Amino acid sequence: MSEAEVSGPVTLRVAPAKNGWKWLAEGLRYFRASPGMWTLLMLAYWMLIAVMNGIGPIGAVAVAVCLPAFSASFSIVCDEIRRGRAVRPILLYAGFQRNPRTALLLGVLYLCSISVVLAISAIADGGTLMEWILFNKAPTEAVVKEGNLSASMPLAAILATPVLMAFWFAPLLVAFDGMGAAKSLFYSFFACLRNWRALIVYGGAVTLFAMLVAMFVAMFAVMAGGNPQAARGFMLAATIMIMPTLFGSFYAAYVDIFPRAEIAASTEI
Protein backbone atom coordinates (compact mmCIF):
# COMPACT_ATOMS: atom_id res chain seq x y z
CA MET A 1 0.00 0.00 0.00
CA SER A 2 1.36 3.35 -0.97
CA GLU A 3 1.21 6.30 1.34
CA ALA A 4 -1.71 8.68 1.22
CA GLU A 5 -1.29 11.74 -0.90
CA VAL A 6 -0.80 14.96 0.97
CA SER A 7 -1.52 18.30 -0.60
CA GLY A 8 -1.82 21.75 0.84
CA PRO A 9 -1.53 22.95 4.42
CA VAL A 10 -3.27 21.20 7.26
CA THR A 11 -6.31 23.04 8.59
CA LEU A 12 -7.11 22.85 12.30
CA ARG A 13 -10.55 24.10 13.28
CA VAL A 14 -12.41 24.54 16.54
CA ALA A 15 -15.46 22.28 16.51
CA PRO A 16 -18.67 23.25 18.34
CA ALA A 17 -18.97 21.69 21.79
CA LYS A 18 -22.07 19.73 20.74
CA ASN A 19 -19.99 17.83 18.19
CA GLY A 20 -18.56 15.76 21.03
CA TRP A 21 -21.84 13.82 21.03
CA LYS A 22 -21.76 13.52 17.25
CA TRP A 23 -18.30 11.93 17.31
CA LEU A 24 -19.53 9.10 19.50
CA ALA A 25 -22.67 8.69 17.39
CA GLU A 26 -20.51 8.50 14.27
CA GLY A 27 -18.31 5.91 15.93
CA LEU A 28 -21.35 3.74 16.61
CA ARG A 29 -22.43 4.16 13.01
CA TYR A 30 -19.04 2.90 11.80
CA PHE A 31 -19.46 -0.21 13.94
CA ARG A 32 -23.00 -0.83 12.72
CA ALA A 33 -21.81 -0.55 9.10
CA SER A 34 -19.77 -3.76 9.42
CA PRO A 35 -20.23 -5.47 12.82
CA GLY A 36 -19.07 -8.88 11.61
CA MET A 37 -15.76 -7.63 10.24
CA TRP A 38 -15.20 -5.42 13.29
CA THR A 39 -15.69 -8.46 15.50
CA LEU A 40 -13.14 -10.40 13.47
CA LEU A 41 -10.65 -7.52 13.61
CA MET A 42 -11.09 -7.08 17.37
CA LEU A 43 -10.63 -10.78 18.11
CA ALA A 44 -7.56 -10.96 15.85
CA TYR A 45 -6.12 -7.85 17.51
CA TRP A 46 -6.67 -9.18 21.03
CA MET A 47 -5.14 -12.54 20.15
CA LEU A 48 -2.09 -10.85 18.68
CA ILE A 49 -1.70 -8.62 21.74
CA ALA A 50 -2.09 -11.63 24.05
CA VAL A 51 0.64 -13.51 22.18
CA MET A 52 2.98 -10.52 22.31
CA ASN A 53 2.33 -9.96 26.02
CA GLY A 54 3.00 -13.64 26.62
CA ILE A 55 6.59 -13.20 25.47
CA GLY A 56 7.42 -11.23 28.61
CA PRO A 57 8.73 -7.69 29.12
CA ILE A 58 10.00 -7.51 25.55
CA GLY A 59 6.55 -8.37 24.26
CA ALA A 60 4.93 -5.75 26.50
CA VAL A 61 7.33 -3.12 25.16
CA ALA A 62 6.58 -4.20 21.59
CA VAL A 63 2.85 -3.85 22.24
CA ALA A 64 3.30 -0.28 23.48
CA VAL A 65 5.47 0.64 20.49
CA CYS A 66 2.90 -0.78 18.06
CA LEU A 67 -0.13 0.95 19.61
CA PRO A 68 -0.04 4.09 17.40
CA ALA A 69 0.19 1.95 14.25
CA PHE A 70 -2.76 -0.20 15.34
CA SER A 71 -4.71 2.94 16.20
CA ALA A 72 -4.08 4.19 12.68
CA SER A 73 -5.19 0.82 11.30
CA PHE A 74 -8.59 1.06 12.93
CA SER A 75 -8.97 4.63 11.70
CA ILE A 76 -8.17 3.45 8.18
CA VAL A 77 -10.95 0.87 8.58
CA CYS A 78 -13.32 3.75 9.40
CA ASP A 79 -12.01 5.68 6.40
CA GLU A 80 -12.78 2.75 4.12
CA ILE A 81 -16.29 2.50 5.53
CA ARG A 82 -16.86 6.24 5.10
CA ARG A 83 -15.83 5.95 1.47
CA GLY A 84 -18.18 3.00 0.88
CA ARG A 85 -15.46 0.41 0.47
CA ALA A 86 -15.39 -3.15 1.74
CA VAL A 87 -13.59 -3.80 5.04
CA ARG A 88 -10.99 -6.58 4.82
CA PRO A 89 -9.00 -8.39 7.52
CA ILE A 90 -5.71 -7.15 6.04
CA LEU A 91 -6.64 -3.65 7.19
CA LEU A 92 -5.59 -4.65 10.70
CA TYR A 93 -2.02 -4.02 9.52
CA ALA A 94 -2.76 -0.96 7.36
CA GLY A 95 -1.31 1.39 9.96
CA PHE A 96 2.07 -0.31 9.55
CA GLN A 97 2.05 0.46 5.83
CA ARG A 98 1.46 4.20 5.91
CA ASN A 99 4.53 6.10 7.05
CA PRO A 100 5.60 3.05 9.13
CA ARG A 101 8.88 4.41 10.50
CA THR A 102 7.17 7.48 11.88
CA ALA A 103 4.34 5.38 13.33
CA LEU A 104 6.82 3.18 15.18
CA LEU A 105 8.78 6.25 16.29
CA LEU A 106 5.54 7.56 17.78
CA GLY A 107 5.24 4.26 19.62
CA VAL A 108 8.71 4.63 21.08
CA LEU A 109 7.99 8.21 22.13
CA TYR A 110 4.69 7.12 23.66
CA LEU A 111 6.38 4.37 25.66
CA CYS A 112 9.05 6.78 26.90
CA SER A 113 6.48 9.42 27.83
CA ILE A 114 4.26 7.02 29.74
CA SER A 115 7.32 5.53 31.44
CA VAL A 116 8.32 8.98 32.69
CA VAL A 117 4.79 9.58 33.99
CA LEU A 118 4.74 6.23 35.76
CA ALA A 119 8.25 6.76 37.14
CA ILE A 120 7.10 9.99 38.77
CA SER A 121 3.97 8.29 40.12
CA ALA A 122 6.23 5.60 41.61
CA ILE A 123 7.22 8.16 44.22
CA ALA A 124 3.74 7.67 45.69
CA ASP A 125 3.28 3.91 45.30
CA GLY A 126 6.76 2.43 44.98
CA GLY A 127 6.27 1.45 41.34
CA THR A 128 3.07 -0.60 41.71
CA LEU A 129 1.17 1.29 39.01
CA MET A 130 4.16 1.10 36.66
CA GLU A 131 4.39 -2.67 36.99
CA TRP A 132 0.65 -2.97 36.47
CA ILE A 133 0.49 -0.91 33.29
CA LEU A 134 3.82 -1.72 31.65
CA PHE A 135 4.24 -5.36 32.66
CA ASN A 136 0.63 -6.44 33.32
CA LYS A 137 1.52 -7.34 36.93
CA ALA A 138 -1.66 -6.69 38.89
CA PRO A 139 -1.22 -5.45 42.47
CA THR A 140 -2.02 -7.83 45.32
CA GLU A 141 -4.95 -7.23 47.65
CA ALA A 142 -2.56 -6.24 50.42
CA VAL A 143 -0.93 -3.59 48.24
CA VAL A 144 -4.34 -2.16 47.29
CA LYS A 145 -5.35 -1.94 50.95
CA GLU A 146 -2.24 0.08 51.75
CA GLY A 147 -3.76 2.99 49.85
CA ASN A 148 -0.64 4.09 48.01
CA LEU A 149 -2.10 3.05 44.67
CA SER A 150 -5.14 5.28 45.14
CA ALA A 151 -2.77 8.20 45.71
CA SER A 152 -0.59 7.52 42.66
CA MET A 153 -3.42 7.05 40.16
CA PRO A 154 -4.71 10.66 40.29
CA LEU A 155 -1.13 11.92 40.06
CA ALA A 156 -0.48 9.73 37.02
CA ALA A 157 -3.75 10.87 35.43
CA ILE A 158 -2.78 14.54 35.79
CA LEU A 159 0.71 13.97 34.42
CA ALA A 160 -0.57 11.80 31.56
CA THR A 161 -3.13 14.36 30.33
CA PRO A 162 -0.72 16.42 28.16
CA VAL A 163 0.82 13.18 26.89
CA LEU A 164 -2.58 11.86 25.80
CA MET A 165 -3.37 15.21 24.17
CA ALA A 166 -0.18 15.01 22.13
CA PHE A 167 -0.84 11.44 21.01
CA TRP A 168 -4.63 11.65 20.51
CA PHE A 169 -4.57 12.56 16.82
CA ALA A 170 -0.87 11.99 16.09
CA PRO A 171 -1.22 8.45 14.62
CA LEU A 172 -3.96 9.66 12.27
CA LEU A 173 -1.96 12.72 11.19
CA VAL A 174 0.97 10.42 10.43
CA ALA A 175 -1.16 7.93 8.48
CA PHE A 176 -3.44 10.31 6.56
CA ASP A 177 -1.33 13.47 6.29
CA GLY A 178 2.18 12.03 6.16
CA MET A 179 3.39 14.21 9.03
CA GLY A 180 6.59 13.61 10.92
CA ALA A 181 6.49 12.61 14.56
CA ALA A 182 7.21 16.03 16.08
CA LYS A 183 4.77 17.87 13.82
CA SER A 184 1.96 15.36 14.43
CA LEU A 185 2.42 15.61 18.20
CA PHE A 186 2.37 19.41 17.99
CA TYR A 187 -0.82 19.54 15.92
CA SER A 188 -2.52 16.90 18.07
CA PHE A 189 -1.75 18.71 21.32
CA PHE A 190 -3.09 22.05 20.14
CA ALA A 191 -6.07 20.44 18.44
CA CYS A 192 -7.07 19.00 21.82
CA LEU A 193 -6.29 22.25 23.61
CA ARG A 194 -8.38 24.36 21.23
CA ASN A 195 -11.24 21.85 21.22
CA TRP A 196 -11.41 21.29 24.97
CA ARG A 197 -15.13 22.08 25.11
CA ALA A 198 -16.04 19.45 22.53
CA LEU A 199 -13.72 16.96 24.22
CA ILE A 200 -15.40 17.51 27.58
CA VAL A 201 -18.78 16.85 25.98
CA TYR A 202 -17.30 13.82 24.26
CA GLY A 203 -15.96 12.53 27.58
CA GLY A 204 -19.42 12.91 29.11
CA ALA A 205 -20.98 11.09 26.18
CA VAL A 206 -18.51 8.21 26.46
CA THR A 207 -19.10 7.95 30.20
CA LEU A 208 -22.87 7.82 29.73
CA PHE A 209 -22.52 5.30 26.91
CA ALA A 210 -20.31 3.06 29.05
CA MET A 211 -22.78 3.26 31.94
CA LEU A 212 -25.68 2.27 29.71
CA VAL A 213 -23.77 -0.67 28.27
CA ALA A 214 -22.74 -1.79 31.75
CA MET A 215 -26.37 -1.57 32.88
CA PHE A 216 -27.54 -3.77 30.00
CA VAL A 217 -24.73 -6.28 30.59
CA ALA A 218 -25.72 -6.51 34.26
CA MET A 219 -29.38 -6.93 33.32
CA PHE A 220 -28.64 -9.73 30.86
CA ALA A 221 -26.37 -11.41 33.41
CA VAL A 222 -29.23 -11.41 35.93
CA MET A 223 -31.60 -12.78 33.31
CA ALA A 224 -29.09 -15.59 32.71
CA GLY A 225 -29.33 -16.55 36.37
CA GLY A 226 -25.96 -15.12 37.34
CA ASN A 227 -24.09 -17.69 35.25
CA PRO A 228 -20.41 -16.58 35.23
CA GLN A 229 -19.82 -17.85 31.70
CA ALA A 230 -22.89 -16.03 30.42
CA ALA A 231 -21.75 -12.85 32.18
CA ARG A 232 -18.33 -13.11 30.56
CA GLY A 233 -19.98 -13.67 27.19
CA PHE A 234 -22.14 -10.57 27.57
CA MET A 235 -19.07 -8.56 28.63
CA LEU A 236 -17.11 -9.76 25.60
CA ALA A 237 -19.97 -8.82 23.28
CA ALA A 238 -20.21 -5.39 24.89
CA THR A 239 -16.46 -4.83 24.57
CA ILE A 240 -16.55 -5.84 20.91
CA MET A 241 -19.14 -3.12 20.38
CA ILE A 242 -17.49 -0.46 22.55
CA MET A 243 -13.94 -0.65 21.17
CA PRO A 244 -14.80 -0.12 17.47
CA THR A 245 -17.21 2.63 18.50
CA LEU A 246 -14.42 4.44 20.33
CA PHE A 247 -11.97 3.99 17.44
CA GLY A 248 -14.66 5.29 15.10
CA SER A 249 -15.26 8.31 17.32
CA PHE A 250 -11.54 9.13 17.26
CA TYR A 251 -11.66 9.10 13.47
CA ALA A 252 -14.86 11.17 13.40
CA ALA A 253 -13.22 13.77 15.64
CA TYR A 254 -10.14 13.83 13.40
CA VAL A 255 -12.20 14.44 10.26
CA ASP A 256 -14.19 17.14 12.04
CA ILE A 257 -11.21 19.00 13.49
CA PHE A 258 -8.91 18.55 10.48
CA PRO A 259 -11.32 19.22 7.57
CA ARG A 260 -8.74 18.43 4.91
CA ALA A 261 -9.23 14.79 5.86
CA GLU A 262 -12.41 14.99 3.82
CA ILE A 263 -10.41 15.30 0.63
CA ALA A 264 -7.31 13.33 1.64
CA ALA A 265 -6.65 10.62 -0.92
CA SER A 266 -7.26 7.08 0.24
CA THR A 267 -5.04 4.24 -0.96
CA GLU A 268 -5.39 0.70 -2.16
CA ILE A 269 -3.92 -2.21 -0.22
C-alpha positions, -999 to +999 in steps of 0.1 A: +000+000+000+014+034-010+012+063+013-017+087+012-013+117-009-008+150+010-015+183-006-018+218+008-015+230+044-033+212+073-063+230+086-071+228+123-105+241+133-124+245+165-155+223+165-187+232+183-190+217+218-221+197+207-200+178+182-186+158+210-218+138+210-218+135+173-183+119+173-195+091+195-227+087+174-205+085+143-183+059+159-213+037+166-224+042+130-190+029+118-195-002+139-230-008+127-218-006+091-198-038+094-202-055+128-191-089+116-158-076+102-152-054+133-157-085+155-131-104+135-107-075+136-111-071+174-106-108+181-076-110+159-061-078+175-067-092+210-051-125+201-021-109+187-017-086+217-021-116+240+006-135+222+030-105+223+023-100+260+030-136+266+066-132+255+074-112+286+087-077+291+100-075+255+065-084+243+049-058+265+073-031+252+066-042+216+028-039+222+033-003+235+055+006+205+029-008+181-001+009+196+000+041+174+002+020+143-028-002+153-047+029+162-041+042+127-052+008+113-086+011+129-090+046+117-082+034+082-110+009+086-133+037+094-120+057+064-128+027+041-163+025+055-169+062+051-158+059+015-182+030+009-155+004+005-154-031+017-136-038+050-110-066+048-090-084+075-057-071+060-066-037+072-056-047+107-020-040+095-028-010+074-013+014+100+021-003+095+021+005+058+015+042+059+045+061+070+056+031+091+089+044+105+072+075+119+043+054+133+068+032+152+088+062+163+055+076+178+052+043+196+087+046+211+080+082+221+047+071+237+064+044+257+091+068+269+065+094+278+043+070+297+073+055+314+083+090+327+048+096+340+047+062+358+083+068+371+071+100+388+040+083+401+062+056+416+072+082+442+037+077+457+033+039+453+068+024+450+063+015+413+031-006+417+012+013+390+042+011+367+044-027+370+007-030+365+005-009+333+038-017+317+042-054+327+006-064+333+015-073+369-017-067+389-012-054+425-020-078+453-050-072+477-026-062+504-009-036+482-043-022+473-054-019+509-022+001+518-038+030+499-006+041+480-021+030+447-051+053+451-028+082+457-006+075+427-034+070+402-047+107+403-011+119+401-005+097+370-037+109+354-028+145+358+007+140+344-006+118+316-031+144+303-007+164+282+008+132+269-026+119+258-034+152+242-002+150+221-008+114+210-046+117+205-046+126+168-009+120+161-012+085+146-040+097+123-020+127+112+010+104+104-012+079+085-034+103+066-013+135+063+022+120+062+034+142+090+066+136+109+065+126+146+072+160+161+048+179+138+020+154+144+024+156+182+024+194+180-008+195+159-025+169+181-018+187+213-031+220+201-061+204+184-071+190+218-063+222+236-084+244+212-112+218+212-114+213+250-151+221+251-160+194+225-137+170+242-154+175+276-188+169+260-173+138+243-160+125+276-194+129+291-210+111+262-185+082+265-191+080+302-229+078+297-225+053+269-203+031+291-228+033+319-257+023+297-238-007+283-227-018+318-264-016+329-275-038+300-247-063+306-257-065+343-294-069+333-286-097+309-264-114+334-292-114+359-316-128+333-291-156+327-293-165+364-260-151+373-241-177+353-204-166+352-198-179+317-229-160+304-218-128+322-183-131+306-200-137+272-221-106+276-191-086+286-171-098+256-200-088+233-202-054+249-165-048+246-165-058+209-191-031+204-175-005+225-139-007+212-148-001+175-172+026+185-144+044+203-120+040+174-147+053+151-153+083+173-115+091+173-117+091+135-149+112+134-132+138+156-101+138+134-122+144+103-142+171+120-112+190+135-089+185+105-113+192+076-087+184+049-092+148+059-124+150+038-104+153+006-073+133+016-067+106-009-073+071+002-050+042-010-054+007-022-039-022-002 
